Amino acid sequence: MRLQLIATFSAVFLTVSALADGAASLRADLLAATTKHLNALLGPDGKVVALKGKSSAADTAQAYFLAYELTGEQKYRAAAVQVADGILKDMRATKFGVLYIKEKENPAGEKVAGGGPPAFGWYTATLSYIYRRERGRDADLKYVAGVIDAFPWNEQGWWSADIDVNTGVSKQPLSKPSPVNKNASLVLAAAVAAESIKEIDPALSARLKHKADQCLYKQIIPAQQPDGFWHYGLSGNDPGNKDVIGYFMVTMNALIQLRQLATGYDDPALTAAMAKASTFARTCIAPMTEPNTGPPCARRTGSTPTRYLMPRDLKRAFALALVLVNNGDADEAARILGHAMPHFPYGNPGEDGAHAAAPSAIMSRLLTRAGGP
């Protein structure tokens, strides 16, 4: 009996050791790829090359700062602040601090200069996170928080989907709930900003925290389906011209970052919701993602591919891997990334590079906190 127990214990120990080694190897590969990409974006003078797109700049700034926190390399910190300062400059040059994304049409058929989440959530959250850790940025932190606070909000628990950046008016009536992924990005932004100005402006901090929690606990979590899926809209709609599986992963990306970049969100309600969502990703999205050959997800729309293939759907592979790593499923993440990493767009200054670098940096952080090197 004693020998049997010893054998059982040894087998368990070897299994746990193998899993730990696998996670450490994945972490090393991800961090190496992230830093290789970030190095390729640095010119000979140490300045970051021109980046393409609002989300790309925010994701790249975040990747630089997380790389700095993981490695201690001061050049990554300087690069992160440089990119963040560029975003801030562009924000201050606008009337409401919301950057233009593209021309849109309001319900009256009028063309408007549209801007808003999820890009708005990404770049304001990134600035709040970075500036809180830099000295002498109190005024900038308060400015960013004020921009988030002024963005059109319905007290029932959602933000506008987008606004006319010239007038500040919501493109759609605020009575219409906006898509879940856009709200999730602003939950992230409001929560990180609230924490960043808690000592600077307690009243503004409290308002932002209230909005973040109202949206998260009164709208997003209750809207989750029994299988863990979130529809594109809080009201349950799934437009056929949207890859709703991709937008589901955008929502999860925001919630994962929420727990990484802000504190106080380790409560049972959010933990249970993320566990359900992670199960959905593992059982419904992973099987249709290369190298797996399983059936397409039952939740897909006509705009969702039957399989996510590389390099066409590279950003989906990294987004899915982030969900898997966050849930402790590093082995399946490594399988999928094994087919994605050879296509890593090193030095790409646009969305392709950012959509690989930012999730890789966050995964490196997650694997480090889980007991890696």
N, C-alpha and C positions, 0 to 999 in steps of 0.2 A: 504494500500500500504506500509506504514511504517513497519507494522508488518511482511509483506511478505518479505521485504528487510532484516529485522533483522533475520528472519528465514533462509533466503538464506545465509546471511553472517555467521550465526552460523554453518550451515551445511558445508560450505567451510572451516571455521576455524577448525572444528572437523576433517574433512578429512585431511587437511594439518598436524594437530597435530598427527593424527594416522600414517601418512606417516613418519613424523619425528621420532615418537616413534619406528616405525618399523626399520628405518635405524639405530637408536641408539642401538636397541637391536641386530641387525645384526652385527654392529660394535663391540659391546661388546663380542659377541660369537666368532667372528673371531679373535679378539685380544687375547681372553682367550685361544683359540685353538693354535694360533701361539706361545704364550709364554709357554704353556704346552709342546709343541713339542721342542722348543728351550731349555727349562730347562732339558728335557730328554736327550739332546745331550751333556750336560755339566757333566763332571766327578766331583768327590769330590774335586779335586784341582782347579775347575773352568775352566779347559781346555776343549775344544771341542773334542769329540771323532773323530777318523779317519773317514773322509767322503769319499764316493765312487763316483768318476766321476767328470769331470771338471765343467759341468753345475751344478751339485749338490753342489759343494763347493761355486760357485759363487752365486747361489740362496740362499744358507744358510747364507753366509756372508751378503748378502743384507737384508735378513729377520731379522738377528740379529741387523743390524744397524738401520733399520726402526723401529724395536721394541724399541731400545734405544731412538730414536727420539720421539716415541709416549709415552713412559713410564718414561723416564729419568733414567732407571736402568743402572748403570755403568757396570754391569757384561755383559750386552748385547753388549755394546760398545767394551769392551775388547775382547769378543768372536769374534765380527765382524773383528776387527783388526788382531786377531790371524789367522783367516781363510784367510783373505786377504793377510797377510804376507806369508802364506804357498803357496798361488797361485803365488805370486810375486817371491818367491824363485824358484819355479819350472820354471817359465818363464825365469828367468835370467840364469838358468842352460841349456837353449836351445840356439841354434845359432841365431834364429830369433825372439825369444819371443813367438812363437806359440806352444801350447802344443799338443802333439800327441793324437789323438783320436782313430783311427783304420787304419788298412791296407786297401789301396784302389788301384784301377787299373787305370792307365792313358790311353789315347786313343791308345798308342802303345802296350798296353797289359802288360806293366811293373808294378810290384807291388811297391807302394810307401807308405811311412809312412805319412798318411794323418792327417791334422789338419786344423781348420778354423772355420768359423761361422756355425750355430749360437752360439755355445759354446764360440768361440773366442770373439764374441760381448758381451756376457753376462759377462764373467770374466773381460774383460778390462773396460767395463762400470762400473762395481761394484767397481773395484779398484780406478778408477778415482773419483767416487762419495765419497767413504769413505776417501781416502787420502786427498781430498780437504778440508775435515772437520777436519783433524788431523794436528797437528803442526809438522813442520820440515820434511815434505814429498815432498818437491819441486823436488828433484832429482828423486824420484820414480814416481811422476806424469809426469815428462818430459820423463822418460824412457817408461812408458806405452803409452803415446801419440806418441812417436817415433815409437813404435812397430806397432801401428795402421796405422800411416802414411806410413810405409814401406810395408804394406800388399798390394799385387798386385791389381792395380786399373786401370780401363778403364775410360778415361775422359768423355766418353759418359754418365757415371753415374752408374757404378756398380763395385763391387769388385769380386775377384775370389771366387768361391764356396769353394775351399780348396786348400792347397798347400802341397808339399812334405816338411815336417818340417826340413829335413836335408839339402835341397838345396834351399829352399825358392821359388821354381818354381811352378807356378800354374798347378794344375793337368789337367785342361782343358785350351784350348786357351782362352785368355782374350777377344777375339772377340765374344765369346759365353756368352750371358747374363746369370747370375747365378740366382738361385731361389729367389723369392721375400722375403721369410722369412729370408734368410741368409743376404740379403741386408738390410732389416729392422733392424736386430740386429746390423749391423755395422753402420747404421745411428745413432742409439742410442749411440753406443760406441764413434763414432767420435764427436758427438755433446756434450756429457758429458765431454769427454777429452778436447775438444776445450775450453769449459767454464772453466775447471779446471786449464788450463795453460795460460789463457788470459794475466795475468800479468807476468808470468814467461818467456814465449816465444811467443810473439805476432804473429810472422811469422808462426810458427808451428800451433798455434791456428787458424789462418786465413785459412791455407790449409785444416785443418780438418773440419772446418765449411763449407768451399766451397764444399768439398766432400759430407758431410752429406746433404747439401741443394741440390746439383746437383742430387744425387740419389733420394732423397725424392720427389722433385718437378718436375724433368725431367723424372723420370722413374716410381717410385712407384705409385704416385697419378695418372698420366696419364694411367697406366695399370689397374686401377680399372674398373670393369665392371659396367654397368648401375644399376644392382641390389645391388651393394656394395661389391660384391665378388672380391677377388684377386685369379687368377689362381696360381698354384704352381710356374710356371715360368713367368718371366717378358714378355716372348714372347708368353704366352698364353697356354703353354702345361700343361696337367694334367696327369702325368704318373699313370697307373692303379695300380702300386704297392705302391702308397702313399695315406695315408688318407689326402686328400687335405683339408678337413674341419678342421682337426687338425692343419695343417700348416697355414691355414687362421688365426686361433686363435693365433698361434705363432707370425704372423705378427702384429696382433692387440696388443698382449702383448707388443711387442717392441715399438709400437707407443704410447701406453698408458704410458709406462715408460718414453719415450722421453719427454712427456709433464709434467711428474712428477719430473724428475731428471735433466732436462735442462730447460733453459728459452728461450723465444723468439719464441715458436712454438704454439702460440694461434691464428695464422693467419686464415683468412676465408677459404683458400684452404684446409688446413689440417682439420679444423673444419668440413667442409662439407664432406670431404672424410670419416672421422671417424663416422659422423652421418649416412651416407649411410651404412657403414660397420656394425654399431651397429644395424640398422634396419634389415639387412640381418641376423645377429646373432639372433635377437629376433624372426623373422618370419620363419627362415629356420632351425636354429640349436636348439633353445630352444624347439620347438615342438617334436624333436626326442630324447630329453634328459630326463631321468628319473627324476621326476615321470610322465612327460608328455608322451602321447601315440600317438602323431601325426605321420604323414607320414615321411619317411626319406627325407633328404634334396635333392632337385633335382640336386644339384651340386656334390653329392657324387660320388666316384669312387668305384670300386670293393673292395678296401681295407678299405672303410669306413663302419662301422657297420650300420645296418638299424636303430638301436637305441643305444644311449650311456647309458649303464647300470652300476650300482654300485655293487661291487667295481671294476669291470673290467676296466671301463673307468673313473676312479676317476680323473685323471689329466685333462680330457676333461671337467668335471663338474666344476672344479675350474677355468680353463681357460675361460670357457663361463661365469661363474659368474662374473669374473673380467670385461669382456666386458659389461655385463649388469649393474653392479654397476657404472662403468665409465660413462655410458649413463644415469644414474639416475633411473634405473629400479631395485631398491633394492628389491621390492616385489617379482618379478620373480626370482631374484638371490637367495633370501631367500628360495623360494619353492624348487629350485633345490639343494641348499646347505643343505636343511633339509634332503635330502636323501644321500648326500655325506658326511656330517660331522660325522655321526656315524662310518664311515670307515677311519677317519683321521689317517694316519700311524704315530702315536706319537713315536718319538725316532728313526724312520727309518733314517739311515745315507746316504741313496742313493737317487736315482731320485724320488722314491715314496714320501718320506718325503719332499724333496725340492719342488716338483711340487705342493704340498699342502701348504707348509709354505710360499713360496714367494708370490703367488697370494693373500693369506690371509693377509699378511702384507701390500701389496699394497692396497688391498680393505679397510683395516682398516684406512690407511692413506687417501684414497679418501673420506671415510665416515666421517672422522674427519674434513677434509677441507670443506666438504659440510654442515657443521653445527652441527656435532655430538659433543659429550663431549670433 
